[in-house]
Amino acid sequence: MQSQDVAPRPAPASGSASDPVVDVEQAEAALVEHYPRLVRLAYLVLPPGLGRNRRVLTAHALTQRALPRGRTATPVIPAQSDGREGDPGYAFVRLQVVRTALEAGLPLRRKAWPKRSQLPPLLPQVWGLRLFPRSGGAEELALDQRLSALTGPARAAYVLRGLEKLPDSDVRDLLTAAGVADVDAALDEADSAQAEYALLDSPEFDPCSLQARPTDLMRRRQHMKAALAAAAAVAVCGALLGMPGDGWGPDGAAAPPYAQNPSARAALDPALLLKVPAAAWESSARTDFSVWPARGDLTGDSALLRRALAVWARPGETVQVSATPGTPSGGPSGPPQLLYAGTVDNARVVILYDGLRIVRYAEPRDNTKGAALDFARVDGAGRAEASAVVLGRADGNVRYLTAPWVTKAADRDLLKPGSAATDLALTGGTTAPMAGPAQSGPCTSWNVLQLTDASGTRLLTDLGELVPARLTTGRPGSVKDASGAGALRAWAPYACSLGAMRSAGVRSVNAWAYAAQPLPDASGTASWVCTRAETWQGGGERVLAQFHTPGGPYGAVAAKAENVPACGAKDPQVLAGVLWKSGSGTWYLLAAGSRGTSSINASGGVRATANGHLLAAKAKQGTQAELKGTLEDGRAVSGLR
């Protein structure tokens, strides 16, 4: 491990009058918004000698511990992209990440207690798996080797230049604040490495996009046998101590633990799987997953179906199991319905439905090792939500199984509302592969699935789960599918914000343009849009208030919240504000509420009041303000943060 020239961590300063004060909420907002970048920064600064698995876990642990304990002052060392310029919350957590990553590379000393960052992280942990980023090419490998030859401070200087795009003056300030004793030496050493900064954005250095491999399976098996033997001994002792007819020993009317339940046994019999006729949906009063017919070229493969049912009931330790939030992952209570069994790319796939969940079993085409089991909750799905299921993902492409009532499928880039959709071939309800939304890097496109049936056209987006989310537009309570030129234009500036809603069990996402605000200095009219993600479990809703200026390609997230009724059918009211810089260089606090807001009041760093649902007041860069609104019926509404 390279020795590093890092001075002892200085005592926290009280802050000067020019240093902005950062509280926990502000730092947390910056950490959550820029979490992937901060973890990548930590991963690159950590010494490669730790190994890829420990670097990944340590990078996540250091980033998650970067929040302050209370209010603290920090010098602003601005970033140069992604809308982070001048954000003191981001500056603080970035400084903490760099400081602790440098400390993690320090050698352990006999006469001093190790720092927390020098010890293996307690959390996060994934037992039984080794996690590491996806492998890059020869250029990424060569860069990783060159970085491993640098000292910690020099590696940090290289990464801050390339990843954060900081000038040397800001790099110098940040490293000094992080406790580096000889910053000039670190910068000179970083100059010796070839400047291949674009490679720092490679998946090779992305600890948020990971591959998983098992640990030592033989050792784990031995430990498991020992644990089972100990558990059996405890169970026997407990049974001997339990008194008949009293205490915790008897189970009353329950059968013995080894008894077979007839319904559970029937759920494992492939011959009892429910297979709906192909035309059942045409006469049924229901249009959901319950009327999907069984499709695919392997619906008669009893061995495959038996394996899928057995793995569902009792997945082995080598099976990769995932479930959307709020989805139970237990076995079926009775024979489920077969929706699909067939070959998809290089895998055999079985899709089942039990009235509450969609379950996808997949195994490699050539063997049964490396099987995967995925669960998604779909109770209450209607015609729109039951339009498609993800069959498989490979090489950034997605293949769907569509509902029997779907007559046409197409691929559309949501960022290009004026471009025509590209037709997708439908074979037995299965679409040709289409490019999925961008997973990492700059958001230059967002591909969505466009489906057409007798009731109209709708858009669905892949958010990393089995069932794609439905996209809608309009005022909460009267939303409609995002189809037509107007809806496409409404969604275009906000498509990239859908990435913040991945893997959250999202059922639908609505975009509602709740206000239009004339900008000061005759700069045109800005749009205020609220995007709200509803979930299948009925909780965990995510709300983003976004601000879009004329001519801008993307909307900016002004506020966010979870588990709130704002912008929803139960309470469609919303209020949010943003600091905006005019073309003349003047800063303003702009705020907008939905229709029905009679007045807005700003307090804190900006004190202003406006009648109506719009407010514009001069402010200073970095000012913090609290917004309160009053509705026409007298109720109060707080601004989203």
N, C-alpha and C positions, 0 to 999 in steps of 0.2 A: 504494500500500500504506500502510495506516495506521501511523504511528509509535506505538511502544508503550513504556510506562514500565516497563521491566524491569531490575532491578539485575543486575550481574554475578553469575554463579553462585557461591555461596559454596563454600568448601572443605568436603569431607565432615566432619561432626562425628563424634566418637568415640562419642557417645551418652551419655545420662545413665542413672542407675540405674533411672529410671522408664520409659525408652524401651525397647520390646521389640526384640530382636535378630532380624533377618530373614536367613535364608540363601537360597542360590540355589534350592534345591528348594522351599522354602515360597513364594517369589515366583513361581516357575514354575507351581506348582499354582494360585495365584490368577490368574495371567495366562491360563492355558489355560481355567480355568473361566469367567472373565468376559471373555474376549477380545472378543466382539462389543460389549460395553458400552464397553470401553476404547478400541477403534478408533473407535466412534461419538463418544466424548468427544474424542479427538484430532482427528477430522474437523471437529467443531463449533468447536473452539478455533483451528484453523489459519486463517490469513487467506484469505477467499474469493478474493482476487486471484490466488492460485496457479492457479485453474482446477480444475474438478471432477475431471479425470483425475489431475492431480498431487496434489490433496488426498487422493484415495483411496489412491494409492501411498505418499504420505508418511505418512498416518495409520497404515497397516499397518507401515511401516518403523519409525516411532517406537515403536509399541507392542511390536514384536518386539525392539527394542533396550533395553527398559525393565528388563531383569533386572540385578541387582547382580553385581559381579565376585566377591564372596565374602560373608562375613557382615557385616552392617551394621546400625546402629541407626537407627530412624526413629520420629518421634512418631506416635501412633495418632490419625488423624482419621477416625472411623468413618463408614461408609455407613449409610443408613437403611432399606434394603430388600434383598431377594434373599439374605438370610442372610449378608451381608458384614460385619455389625456387629462391630467389634472385631478384624477380621482384619488383622494388621500386614503380611502379605504383600501384600494388596490395597492397603492404604494406601500402601505403598512404590511399587508399580508405577504406581498412579494419580498419585502425586506426580511420578514421572519422566515420565509421559506429558504431564501439564500443563506441566511445566518445559520439556521439549524442544519442545512445540508452540508455546509462547510464544517460545522462542528462534528457531524457524523463521520467525517473522514479523518479526524484527529486520532493519533495513536493513543491507546489506553496507557495510563501511567499508574505505577504501583502505589505511589503515595497520595493519590488523589481519587476521589470518587468519580466514576464515569458520568458523563452527561447523559441525559435521557435519550438524546438523539443518537448516541453511540451504541446503545443497546438495541437488540432485535425488537421490532415493534410488537406489542401485545395485540394490537388491533390496527388495521384489519387483518384477519386470518381466514384462510380457506383450507380446512383440514383435508388432507389426502390429495391435494392438487399442488402442482407447481405452476405458477403463472408467469408469463413473460410476453413481451410485445411480439408482434409479427415480424418475421425476419425480412430484412431489406436486401438490397443487392450488394454488389462488390463495393460500390462507392460508399454506402452507409457503413459497411463493415470497416473499410479503411478509415473513415472519419472517426468511428468509435475507438479504433486502435490509437489514432493520433490524440484523441481527447484523453484516453487512459494514460498517455505518457506525460500529460500536463499535471502540474500541481492543482490542488483544489481551487485556490484563488484564480489561477490562470484559466482553468476550465470555466469557472463562473464568469470571468470577464468575456471569454469567447462566446458563451451562451447568451449573456446579456446583450452583447453586440448583435448577434445573429438572430436570436429568437425574439427579444424584446425591442430590437432596433434602437437601442439607446446610444447616443453619442458618448465619446470617451469621457467627457466631463461628468455626465450623469452616471456612467459606470464607476468612475472614481468615487463619486459621492456615495453611491450605494454600497460599494465594497468597504469604504471607510466606516459607514454606519453599521455594516455587518461584522466589523471587528478585524478586518484584514490589516496587518501591520505594514506591509510593504506593497502598496497598491501599484506603484510604478513598475516594480519587478513583475507583478502579475500581468500588467498590460503588455510589457515587453515580451514576456513569455508567450502570451496569447497571440502576439504578432507573428511568432515563429510558426504557427499552425496555418495551413492553407485555408483561406476564407471561403468555405463552401457552406454558407449560411442557409441556403435553400434546403439543404439536406436535413436540417434540424426539424423541419416540419414533416419528415418522413414517418410512416407507421413504425419503422424500426425503433423510434424513440418516443412512441405514444403509449404510456402506461395505462391509458384508459381503454385501449383496444387490444385485448389480450388473447393469448392462446393458453390452453390448459392441458397439462399432462399429469399422469398419476405419479405419486412418490414411490418409494420402495414398497411394492405390493407384498412381497414375502414377509417383510418385517411387520407391515400393517396386519397381515393375516395372523401372524403369531400373537400380536397384541390383542387382536379381536378375540382369538380363542381364549386367551387368558381372562379377558374381561367377561366373556360369556360364562366361563367356568365360575368366576367369582359371583356373577349375577345368579347363576343356578344355585350356588351354595346359600346365598342370602334368601332366595325364594324357598328353598327347602326348610331353612331355619324358621322363616316366617310362618310357613304352613304348620310346622310343629308347635309353634307358640300360639297360633290362633285357636281360640276355644270354640268348639262346635256350638252353633246357635247363638253366638254372641261375638262382639268385637268386629274387627275388620276382616277376619278370615273368610267367612261364608259369602257367597254371591247371591244368596236368596234363590230366586226362581231361574237364574241364569244357568245355561248349560255349561259343562266343563270347558276349559279353554281350548281343548283339542277337538271339540265337536264341530261338525261341518254344517254351515248354514245353507239351506237349499238355494236361496237366492244368490248367495255369493258363489256357490258352485256353478249355477247356471250362467253367471256373468263371465265365466272362464271358458264356456263352450262355444267355439266358433259356429257350430251348427245352429245355435239359437240367436245369433245376431239378427237384429231387425233390418230388413232390406226393403225399402219403400219402392213401389213400382214407379217406372219412369214418368208416367203421366199423372201421378197422384196430385201434384201441385195444381193442376188445371181445374180440378173440381173441389179442392179443399178450401175451407173458409180461412185457413191459416196460410200465411206466406212467410215461413221462417225455416230454420234448419230442419225442423221435424218433417218436412215434405221433400227434402233433398233425396234423390235416388242414389243408390250405390253405383259408383262409376270407377273406372280404372281397369287395367288388364290383369290384375291379380285378385279380383274379388272372389275367385274360386280357390285360391291358395290357402287351404286349411292350416297348413303348418305356419305360414306367415301370420295369419290371423290369430292362431293360438299363441304364438310368441308375443304378439302385440298385447293381447288381453292379459297374459301372464305378467308381462313387464309392468303394465298399468297397475295390476293388483299388488305386485311386490317387486319394485325396481331394484336391481342389484346394485352393488357399490360402484360398478364401472359405468352405470347408465347415467348420462347427463340429464338431469331433471330441472325444468324451469317452469315457473307459473307466474301469471300476471298477478299484480297485487289484489288481494281479496279472493283469490281462487283456491279452493281446497284441492289438495293433490292426492286424496285417498282414492281407493279403488271404486269401481262401479258397484251400485247396490243391486243391479240386475243386468240382464242382457242389454247392451247399448245398441245404438243405431250405427250401421256402417255407411259412411259417406263416400269413402274412397279407399282403394287399395291398388297400388300400381307402382310402376317404375318412374322415378323422377330423376333425371340426370344420372348420377352414379349411386342412387340410393333406392331402396324399397320403402315406400311410405304408406302408412295406414292412418286414416282420419276417422275418428269415432265421435259420437255425440250422445250424451246421456240426459238431455233435457236441461242441464245446467251448464255444462262445459263442452268445449271442443277439445279433443285430445288428439295430438299428432305423435305417432310412433314412427321413427325412421331408423334404418339400419343400412350399413354398406351393402352394395349389390352382391359382393363376392363372399361376404361372411357376416356373422352376427356380432362381431366385436365393435365397440364404439357406438352402441345404440344410443338414441336420444329420445326423451319423452317430454313433450311440452303441453301445458294446460292453459286454457284461456276461458274465462267466464263469459257466457253469452246469454244469460237468462234475460228474458224480456226483449230479445231481438225482434225487430220487425222486418219488413221487406227490404228497407234500405240497409240496415246493419247486417242482414243475412245474405248479402249479395256476393261475398267472396271470402275465401280462406287462403292463406299462404300455403302452397304446396312445398316450396323449397327455395333456398337462396344459395347461389353459387357465383363466385367471381363478380360480386357486386350486382348481380341480376336477381330478379324475383319472378317466380312463376306462381300463378294463382289457379285455384279451382273456383269457378263461378257458379252461381245459382242456376237452376234449370230454366228460369224465366229470363235470364240475360240473353239478349240477341246479338249484341255487338260489344266488343272491347277495344280500347285504344289506350295509347300512352301519350301523356301530355306533360309538357314542362310548365309548371305553375308560375315560373318567373317570366315566361314569355306569353302573355295573354293573347297577343296578336298572331301567334304561330298556330298552324293547324295541328290537330292531333294526329298521331301515327297509328294506323289500324294494327291490332294484334290478332293473329290467327287464333281461332277457337276450335279445338279438337276435343270432342267429348267433354266439353265444359272446361277444358284446361287451356290456359292462355300460353302463347309463346313467351319466352323470357323477355322481360323488360328491365331497363336500368332502374335500380332503386335510388332513393334519395341519397344525397351526399352524407357519408358517415363522419368524415373528418376533413380538415383543411378548409379552404375558402368555399363559401356556398355560392357556386356559380350556376346551379340548376337544382330544381326540385321536381322530380318526376312523380306523377300521380297516375292512378288507374282510373280511366273513364269508362263507365259501364252504361249501356242503354238497354232498356226493356220497354214494355208497353206503357209503363207509368211515367217514363221520361228518362233523363240522363242525370247521373250523379258522379261525384268525384270521391275517390277513396285514396288514402295515403298510408304507406307502410311506415309504422312507428316501431318496428322491431318486434312485433308480436304476431300471433297467429291470425288475428282478425284485423284487417286494416281499418283505420278510423274514417268516419264519414265527415266530409267537409261541407259546412253550411254557411249561409250568410243571412243577415237580417236581425231585426230587433228580437231579443229573447222573448219567447212565447209565441212567436210567429215566424220562425226560421224556415228556410227552404234550401233545397240542395244547391250547391255552388255550381250552377250550370248557366250558360249564356255569357255573352260578352261582358256584361256589367259585373257579374259575380267574379269572372276571371280577373278583370281589372282590379276589383276590390281586394282580391287575395294576393295579387302579385307582389306588392312591397313587403308582405308579412309572411311569405312562404317559409323563409329560412328560420323564422321563430318556432316552427313546428319541431325543430330539432331538440328544443328544451322539453318536449313532452313525450320523448321516447320512453318505452318500458315502464309506463305508469298505468297501464290498463285503461287506455283512453278509448272511449266509445265514439265520440264525435267532437269536432272542434268547430266553433262558430266564430265568424268575424263580423263584428257590428261596428259600422262607422257611426259613432254616437255624437260627434261634433265636428264642425268645420270652423276654424279660427283664422280671421284676418291677421296677418303678421305685422308687427310694427315696422316702421320705415318703408312701408309700401312694398314689402317683400313677397306678396302673394298671399295665398290662403293655405294653411296647413290642415291636415286631416288627423283626427283622433279616432283610433280604432281599438276596440276591446276584443281580444281573442280569448275565448273560454273553452277549456277542455273538460268535457263531462266524462266520467269514468263508469265502467260496468258495475263497480261495487257501490256506487252512490256516494262516495267520499273521496277526498284527495283531489278535488277539482282544482285546476290551475288557471289563473287569470292573469293576463298580460295587458296592460294599457300601453298602447304604442302611438308614437308621434311621427308623422310623415310630412316633410316639407316639400314644396313644389319642386319637381325635377329630380328629387332624390331617388336612388334605386331601391333603397330599403327603408323600412320603418325602424325607429329607435325605440327600444323598450324603456318607457318612462317609469313604470311601476309594475310590481308583480305581487301576487298573493296566492295562498292556497287555503282551501276549506272555508271560503267566504261565499255569501250569496250574491255578491256584486256581479253585475253583468249577466245574471242568470234569470231564468223564468220566474223564480220566486221573488227576486228583488232586482229589477233591471237597472237600478241606479248605479252610476259610477262617477268617480271624481279623481283626477290625476293631474300632476304638474310636472314641468320640465324646465331646466335652464337652457336658454337658447341664445346664441350669439348672432346678431344681425350682420348684414354685409358691411355696415359702418363700424363694426367692432364693439357695439354696445350690447351688454348682457341683459336679458330679460327673464323674469319668471313668468312662464305661461301656464295657465291652468284651464281646464275645461271639464264641465260636468255634463251629464246627459240632460235631455229635455225634461223639464220639470224642476230643474234647480233654479231657485229664485235668487240666491246670492252665494258668493264665495268669499271667504276670509282667509288671509295668509298671515301667519305669525312666525316668530323666530327671527331668522336672518333677514326676512323681508316682511314688512308690515303693510298690507294693502287690503282693500275691500272693493268688491265689484258687484253691482246688481246684475242679475241674469246668470247665465251658465258659463260665461267666459271671463277670464281675468288676465291682464297683461300689466306687469309692473317692472320697472328697472331694478336690476340687481347687480351683484358682484359675482365674479367667477368663484365657484366653490361654495356659494351661499347655501345654507340649509334652511328650509322653511316647512312649516306644518300647515296643511290645508284642512279647512272645515267648510262644509256647505250646508245650506238650508234649503229644503224642498218646499214646493208650493203648498204642501199640506202641513208644513211646520216641522216635519221631521228633520233631524240632523243626519248628515252623511259625512264620513271621514274620507280623506284622500288615501288612495292606495299608495303603498310605499314599496 
